Amino acid sequence: MTRGRIADATTLLFVPGDRPDRFERAAGSGADVVVLDLEDAVAASAKGAARTEVVRWVSSGGRAAVRVSAVGEAAHEEDVTALQALIAGDRQAGLVGVVVPKAQDPAELARLAAALPGVPLLALVETAAGVLNARSVATAEGVVRLAVGHLDLAANLGADPDDAVVHHARHQLVLAARAAGSPAPVDGVSTQVSDVAAVEADALRARRGGMGGKLCIHPDQVEVVRQAFAPTAEEVAWARLVLGGGDGVDVVDGQMVDRPVLLRAQALLARSESAS
């Protein structure tokens, strides 16, 4: 995994765009991708100042993705225009991607990709329409990965964030991403900032469900999430034992080993190497 690539990032750390005093700390947190937020984390009255600070930091050596305001919101076009100016001024080296909230329409995503050529898009699915259109969203022009915003999705559904319907939506994104040949999706945030056990449990659940990373809202969450997604020493040892048995059907520790088990072992070792 290459730090700064949203396509294979495990930890993506949000930072409010109007808090430039936090940008450097976020960059030093160990997060694979820093996401400077121009959407929910910024009050409407502060969006102009936030936009200025984000462009300044990215154009002066900082590396980050930027979450723009959702399509249809008043600030969306201004956010996109600011990023277009960054590209036009040949100062885009630090812009590693754009996070698109409430992603649900492939045509809208394609228009954004055309406006920001060469910039990878992370489609943040937060509505029922986005879930039902997930495969089309995953294959839209410019989109390199899906993510779920489960809190906004729960509000859109009128459901509790921990209800089965929200978990079902996560599973739908995993299926859509795999069917589209995209990387495993990114799970939503854990709101328990200081409860390490809760963050770890959320991350482990996401990993077991086929997610490939997690959005973070505090630097203290980054290492917890990274470790939760990394294979354990026991899993690595098991994978090496399995792969040492040859390519055919075999029995290892009383378990039948065939091609699907070999593929799982290979994936575990690859993830272990990436995490290290």
C-alpha positions in Angstrom: 0.0 0.0 0.0 1.3 3.4 -1.0 0.5 6.2 1.5 -1.7 8.8 -0.1 -3.6 6.5 -2.4 -7.3 6.4 -1.6 -7.7 3.2 -3.7 -5.9 1.0 -1.2 -5.9 3.1 2.0 -6.8 1.5 5.3 -7.1 4.6 7.4 -8.6 7.9 6.1 -8.5 10.7 8.7 -11.0 13.6 8.4 -9.9 17.1 9.4 -12.2 20.1 9.4 -11.1 22.4 6.5 -11.5 25.5 8.7 -8.9 24.1 11.3 -5.6 24.6 9.5 -3.9 24.3 13.0 -4.8 20.6 12.8 -3.5 19.8 9.3 0.1 19.1 10.2 -0.9 16.9 13.2 -3.2 14.9 10.9 -0.4 14.5 8.4 1.8 13.1 11.1 -0.8 10.8 12.5 0.2 7.8 10.4 -3.1 7.9 8.5 -2.8 6.6 5.0 -4.9 9.5 3.7 -5.7 12.8 5.3 -9.1 14.1 4.2 -9.6 17.9 4.5 -13.3 18.3 4.9 -15.3 21.1 3.3 -18.7 19.5 3.9 -20.3 18.5 7.2 -17.4 19.5 9.5 -17.6 23.2 8.4 -20.3 25.7 9.2 -21.8 27.4 6.2 -20.4 30.8 7.3 -16.9 29.3 7.4 -16.8 27.5 4.1 -15.1 30.3 2.2 -12.3 30.5 4.7 -12.0 26.7 4.9 -11.7 26.5 1.1 -8.9 29.1 1.1 -7.0 27.2 3.8 -7.4 23.8 2.1 -6.1 25.1 -1.2 -3.2 26.9 0.5 -2.1 23.8 2.3 -2.4 21.4 -0.6 -0.7 23.8 -3.0 2.2 24.3 -0.6 3.4 20.8 -0.1 0.6 19.2 1.9 -0.9 15.9 0.7 -4.5 15.2 1.2 -7.9 14.3 -0.3 -10.6 16.8 -0.1 -14.3 16.1 0.7 -16.3 18.6 -1.3 -19.9 19.6 -0.5 -22.6 17.4 -1.9 -24.0 17.9 -5.4 -27.0 20.3 -5.1 -25.6 22.2 -2.1 -24.8 25.8 -2.6 -21.1 25.3 -1.8 -20.5 22.4 -4.2 -19.7 24.4 -7.3 -17.5 26.8 -5.3 -15.6 23.8 -3.9 -15.1 22.3 -7.3 -14.1 25.7 -8.8 -11.4 26.1 -6.1 -10.0 22.7 -6.9 -10.1 23.4 -10.7 -8.0 26.5 -10.0 -5.5 24.3 -8.1 -5.2 22.0 -11.1 -5.0 24.8 -13.6 -2.2 26.4 -11.6 -0.3 23.1 -11.8 -0.4 22.9 -8.0 -2.3 19.7 -7.7 0.5 17.3 -6.7 -0.7 17.2 -3.2 -4.4 16.6 -4.1 -4.6 12.8 -3.8 -8.3 12.5 -4.4 -11.8 13.9 -3.9 -14.4 12.4 -1.5 -17.8 12.8 -2.9 -20.6 12.8 -0.3 -24.1 11.4 -1.0 -22.8 9.8 -4.1 -25.7 8.1 -6.0 -25.8 9.3 -9.6 -23.1 7.9 -12.0 -23.8 10.8 -14.4 -23.1 13.4 -11.7 -19.9 11.6 -10.7 -18.8 11.5 -14.4 -19.4 15.3 -14.6 -17.2 15.8 -11.6 -14.5 13.6 -13.0 -14.5 15.6 -16.2 -14.2 18.8 -14.2 -11.3 17.4 -12.2 -9.4 15.3 -14.8 -7.0 12.8 -13.3 -8.2 13.2 -9.7 -9.4 9.9 -8.1 -12.9 10.0 -6.7 -14.0 8.2 -3.5 -17.8 7.8 -3.7 -19.3 8.1 -0.2 -22.6 6.3 -0.3 -25.1 7.9 2.2 -28.5 7.4 0.7 -30.9 4.6 -0.2 -30.5 5.5 -3.8 -26.7 5.3 -3.5 -27.0 1.8 -2.1 -29.3 0.6 -4.8 -27.1 2.2 -7.5 -23.8 1.0 -5.8 -22.5 -1.0 -8.7 -23.2 1.8 -11.2 -21.6 4.2 -8.8 -18.5 2.0 -8.4 -18.0 1.9 -12.2 -18.7 5.6 -12.8 -16.0 7.6 -14.6 -13.3 8.7 -12.1 -14.5 6.6 -9.2 -11.7 4.3 -7.7 -13.5 3.2 -4.6 -16.7 3.2 -2.6 -17.2 4.2 1.1 -20.2 4.2 3.3 -21.4 7.1 5.4 -23.6 5.0 7.7 -24.7 7.8 10.0 -26.2 9.9 7.1 -27.5 6.7 5.6 -29.3 5.8 8.8 -30.9 9.2 8.9 -31.9 8.9 5.2 -33.5 5.5 6.0 -35.1 6.6 9.3 -33.2 3.8 11.0 -30.8 3.4 13.9 -27.2 3.4 12.8 -26.7 0.0 14.4 -29.8 -1.6 12.9 -29.6 -4.6 10.6 -30.7 -2.5 7.6 -27.6 -0.4 7.8 -25.4 -3.4 8.1 -27.2 -4.9 5.1 -26.3 -1.7 3.1 -22.6 -2.3 4.0 -22.9 -5.8 2.6 -24.5 -4.4 -0.5 -21.5 -2.1 -1.1 -19.1 -4.9 -0.6 -20.9 -7.0 -3.2 -21.2 -4.1 -5.6 -17.5 -3.3 -5.3 -16.4 -6.8 -5.8 -18.7 -7.3 -8.8 -17.3 -4.1 -10.3 -13.7 -5.2 -9.8 -13.1 -2.3 -7.3 -11.2 -2.4 -4.1 -13.0 -3.3 -0.9 -15.1 -0.4 0.3 -14.2 1.9 3.2 -16.4 1.7 6.4 -17.9 4.8 8.1 -16.6 6.5 11.2 -16.7 5.4 14.8 -18.1 8.2 16.9 -16.5 6.9 20.1 -13.4 9.0 20.0 -11.7 8.0 23.3 -13.2 4.4 23.6 -10.4 2.4 22.0 -12.2 -0.9 22.6 -15.3 0.4 20.7 -13.2 1.7 17.8 -11.4 -1.6 17.6 -14.7 -3.6 17.7 -16.1 -1.4 14.9 -13.0 -1.9 12.8 -12.9 -5.7 13.3 -16.6 -6.0 12.4 -15.9 -4.0 9.2 -12.9 -6.2 8.3 -14.9 -9.4 8.9 -17.7 -8.0 6.7 -15.4 -7.5 3.7 -14.5 -3.8 4.2 -11.0 -2.7 3.3 -10.6 0.4 5.5 -12.2 2.8 7.8 -12.9 6.5 8.0 -11.5 8.1 11.2 -12.3 11.4 13.0 -9.5 11.6 15.5 -5.7 10.9 15.2 -6.0 8.5 18.2 -8.3 6.2 16.1 -5.7 5.7 13.3 -3.4 3.2 14.9 -6.3 1.2 16.4 -7.9 0.9 13.0 -4.7 0.0 11.3 -3.9 -2.8 13.7 -7.5 -4.1 13.5 -7.3 -4.5 9.8 -3.8 -6.1 9.8 -3.8 -9.9 10.0 -2.8 -11.3 13.4 0.3 -13.2 14.0 -1.8 -16.4 14.3 -3.4 -15.7 10.9 -0.1 -15.1 9.3 1.3 -18.3 10.7 -1.8 -20.2 9.5 -1.4 -18.7 6.0 2.2 -19.7 5.8 1.4 -23.2 7.0 -1.4 -23.6 4.4 0.7 -22.2 1.5 3.6 -24.6 2.4 1.4 -27.6 1.7 1.4 -27.3 -2.1 -1.2 -26.4 -4.8 -3.6 -29.4 -4.6 -6.2 -30.5 -2.1 -4.5 -31.1 1.3 -5.3 -31.3 5.0 -3.6 -28.8 7.4 -4.4 -29.1 11.1 -7.4 -31.2 10.4 -8.8 -28.7 7.9 -9.3 -29.4 4.2 -7.2 -27.0 2.1 -8.3 -26.4 -1.5 -8.2 -23.5 -3.8 -10.5 -21.1 -1.9 -8.5 -21.7 1.3 -5.3 -21.1 -0.6 -6.6 -17.8 -2.0 -7.6 -16.7 1.5 -4.1 -17.5 2.8 -2.5 -15.6 -0.1 -4.7 -12.6 0.6 -3.8 -12.7 4.3 -0.1 -12.7 3.6 -0.5 -9.9 1.0 -2.4 -7.8 3.6 0.3 -8.5 6.2 3.0 -7.3 3.9 1.1 -4.2 3.0 0.4 -3.4 6.7 4.1 -3.7 7.5 
